[in-house]
Structures are given as C-alpha cells and as structure tokens.
Amino acid sequence: MSRKTSSRSAHRGEPSGRTVSVRFPVAPFIRRQAYGPGRTLRRLTPVAGHWRGPVDAPVRITKKVNLVDTPPNRTSE
C-alpha cells in the first residue's frame, strides 16, 4: 500500500507559496493555545474578528454576515 504524499510544506513556519489577492473578514473563533511544560497543555483563547489580505486589495463581497465584537443579547426574566 502506498500513501499519497502532500505537496504542502511539512515544517511549520515555512511559507506555503500561497498568496491572498483579495481582502475578506475572518469571523471570531476560539483557539486551543498550547502552553505549559513542553507546550503540552491547552488553553481556550478567543481570537477577535479581523480582516485578512493585503490592505490595498479589493474586498471580497459575500452574502454571509459576520458580526464582530457584538455581545450576545442576554435577557434576564
């Protein structure tokens, strides 16, 4: 049995060769951040919504709406 090898870089931190030619919003998400001895423990870290892509690139318009930095409505009844 043979496995198909990926053309992606096997080492973290190396450039993948991909480029972004448009600007688009990235929705907020939770990252499992490594920390502790040998980076073996995980901490849930919120990452705020932000823009990805070159500043001078055209903005990609989609029908999806991302709410950034908007707290949920909490009603106490």
Order of alpha helices (4+ residues) and beta strands (2+ residues): beta-beta-beta-beta
